[in-house]
Amino acid sequence: MTKSKPKSKIVIIGGGSGLPVIIKPLVQEDVDLTAVVTVADDGGSSGVLRNYINVVPPGDIRNILVAMATNTEPDILSILQYRFNAQDDFFAKHAVGNLIIAALIEKYDDVFEAVQRMADFLHIKGHVYPVSNEPLVLHAEFKDGQQQAGESEITHAHKTIDHVWVTGDEVGEEPQAAPAVLRAIQDADLIVYGPGSLFTSILPNVVVPEVGEALRTTKAKQVYIANIMTQKGETDAYTDAQHLLALNAHIGKQTVDYVISNATKVPDDFVDFQRWNEISSQVKLDQAAVQVQHAQQIAGDFLDLRDSGAFHDGHKITQELLKILENN
């Protein structure tokens, strides 16, 4: 009897709204997919729940669980994503899925166990791992030397960031990585960063010391999906190579082998900058500076124009990731 070839193991690292765009088509492929998700978010519904009952922020975890739930009734997923009306007092703007995840964390008193129970309930295809079992606090030092704590405060400052780091909720508390995250990184065939906010979605994961060490020692090929648009303050005027430079610097080694960059121009009059008020301008490509960092730039049309915004075409990105796996 012929033994079937084991599935390629992909670990995708980040948070925010960018990851589900890639996860939804990627999870349809014959791969073993693990998402490592930031737990440093402190805004919106996630931030309120975090402050009230001291749980890891559930919003990014919820979005990725839903993206991986390929065999779940659409009505169930719709309910999980439903947000209460602004007039609903305490429940105002909370997503139902956030409340359920928070309840599971309280019930089992273990973040990792709670997320796995939710994953089983939704019959997801893949794995969702919070980067840590405890809520983390994101810190940033800006180019002007000032410092700020809290993901939402850092984002709203709209200032140029020099570097970021994370701590536990208590002052001086060393952040600890979830052991399953470290195993997944070491066992991976491919590590994928993003897409998502560089300083507030991707880097909060890699600056957890044990995660950084795992990323420096894994034998997996590593890919950065460059953002299509820069973010106000955080990455104004950044090229794809400058995004890569910041990523490698925070990891502590030039680990990234490929940078997937959109080369298609975003029409000048398409993006609604009031609706998408965190973005600034289109990311420019710098192939030579990418190569200096010992990475290969994969440039192409990866643009999906919709909802008055510029997004990645998840299906095209997925095909590029599969090509990298095949070539390696």
Secondary structure, DSSP 8 states (H G I E B T S, - for coil): -------EEEEEEE-TTHHHHHHHHHTTSSEEEEEEE-----SHHHHHHHHHH-----HHHHHHHHHH-TTS-HHHHHHHH-B--TTSGGGTT-BHHHHHHHHHHHHHT-HHHHHHHHHHHHT-SSEEEES-SS-EEEEEEETTS-EEESHHHHHHH---EEEEEEEESSTT------HHHHHHHHH-SEEEE-SS-IIIIIHHHHTSHHHHHHHHH--SEEEEE--SEEETTTSTT-BHHHHHHHHHHHHTS----EEEEE-S---TTT--TTTTTTEEEE-B--HHHHHHTT-EEEEE--EEEETTEEEE-HHHHHHHHHHHHHH-
